[in-house]
């Protein structure tokens, strides 16, 4: 068993229905010794339930977005290995956590991503050719510190983590995780707001992909 431990950071906004089981499983994982929930301006009982579950709460007065919540969690974390966990998932067990923690904790990877396996077989095949978008990932804190603040916005963060991990010179890995499900945006926010959130996510991913994989690379080449 590795001697170093992991800080788990959970950015959360109105996740009172799913937050407690996630905290419970994190506390059951021997590799995790700190659970930090960043309550990003929730107006439900997310913070109260987190305290009752004996996890640390960082409360933000306003909803400033996932990336800002992640930043708060990383700054507060005492360990050099960070595991990000979405607050709206079900089926994430301690055993599945170890599967994505150990490759980083053992020093073999700078980042390791847990990809939720889709029910449709063809979706899993397509995902091999798309950017890995997942709220379940373990990173070395040094990777987070390498990312310029201008990329720490909204849904852009996950693409920025992918890009700077791959250009770090260190190894990156991922695996598919069975039995985990996301609460879809349409169910949480209603059909209209859920669809708008998906459109916003798609546009932000396209924007950051263009900025990093095209403009940023061209700029680096011109500097040589």
Long-range contacts (C-beta under 8 A, 24 or more apart in sequence): 1-30, 1-31, 2-31, 2-102, 2-105, 2-106, 4-79, 4-80, 4-81, 4-105, 5-31, 5-32, 5-33, 5-34, 5-79, 5-81, 6-31, 6-32, 6-33, 6-34, 6-79, 6-81, 6-82, 6-83, 6-101, 6-105, 6-138, 7-32, 7-33, 7-34, 7-36, 7-73, 7-77, 7-78, 7-79, 7-81, 7-82, 7-83, 8-32, 8-34, 8-35, 8-36, 8-82, 8-83, 8-85, 9-36, 9-38, 9-70, 9-73, 9-74, 9-77, 9-82, 9-83, 9-84, 9-85, 10-35, 10-36, 10-37, 10-38, 10-73, 10-84, 10-85, 10-86, 10-87, 11-38, 11-40, 11-66, 11-69, 11-70, 11-73, 11-84, 11-86, 11-87, 12-37, 12-38, 12-39, 12-40, 12-42, 12-46, 12-50, 12-69, 12-87, 13-39, 13-40, 13-41, 13-42, 13-46, 13-63, 13-66, 13-69, 13-87, 14-42, 14-43, 14-44, 14-46, 14-188, 15-42, 15-44, 15-46, 15-87, 15-88, 16-42, 16-44, 16-45, 16-46, 16-49, 17-183, 18-87, 18-88, 18-89, 18-90, 18-183, 19-46, 19-49, 19-50, 19-53, 19-87, 20-49, 20-50, 20-52, 20-53, 21-90, 22-85, 22-87, 22-89, 22-92, 23-50, 23-53, 23-54, 23-55, 24-53, 25-92, 25-93, 25-94, 25-97, 26-55, 26-85, 26-94, 26-97, 27-53, 27-54, 27-55, 28-94, 29-94, 29-97, 29-98, 29-101, 30-94, 31-97, 31-98, 31-101, 31-102, 31-105, 32-83, 32-97, 32-101, 33-79, 34-77, 34-78, 34-79, 36-73, 36-76, 36-77, 37-87, 38-69, 38-70, 38-72, 38-73, 40-64, 40-65, 40-66, 40-68, 40-69, 46-87, 65-153, 65-154, 66-154, 66-155, 66-157, 67-152, 67-153, 67-154, 67-156, 67-157, 68-152, 70-152, 70-157, 71-152, 74-141, 74-144, 77-141, 79-141, 80-140, 80-141, 80-142, 81-105, 81-138, 81-139, 81-140, 81-141, 82-138, 82-139, 82-140, 82-141, 82-144, 83-137, 83-138, 84-135, 84-136, 84-137, 84-138, 84-139, 85-135, 85-136, 86-135, 86-136, 86-182, 88-182, 88-183, 88-188, 89-116, 89-135, 89-136, 89-180, 89-181, 89-182, 89-183, 90-180, 90-181, 90-183, 91-179, 91-180, 91-181, 92-136, 92-177, 92-180, 93-179, 96-177, 96-179, 96-180, 99-175, 99-177, 100-136, 100-137, 100-138, 100-175, 100-177, 101-138, 103-138, 103-173, 104-138, 104-139, 104-140, 105-138, 108-171, 108-173, 109-170, 109-171, 109-172, 109-173, 110-139, 110-140, 110-142, 110-143, 110-165, 110-168, 110-170, 110-171, 110-172, 111-137, 111-138, 111-139, 111-140, 111-143, 111-161, 111-165, 111-172, 111-173, 112-137, 112-138, 112-172, 112-173, 112-174, 112-175, 113-137, 113-172, 113-173, 113-174, 113-175, 114-174, 114-175, 114-177, 114-180, 115-174, 115-175, 115-176, 115-177, 116-176, 116-177, 116-180, 116-181, 116-182, 117-176, 117-177, 117-178, 117-180, 124-176, 131-158, 131-159, 131-162, 131-205, 131-209, 132-158, 132-162, 132-174, 133-158, 133-159, 133-205, 134-158, 134-174, 136-177, 136-180, 137-161, 139-165, 143-168, 151-208, 151-211, 151-212, 153-204, 154-200, 154-201, 154-204, 155-200, 155-201, 155-204, 155-205, 155-208, 156-204, 156-205, 156-207, 156-208, 159-205, 159-208, 159-209, 159-212, 160-208, 160-212, 163-212, 163-213, 163-216
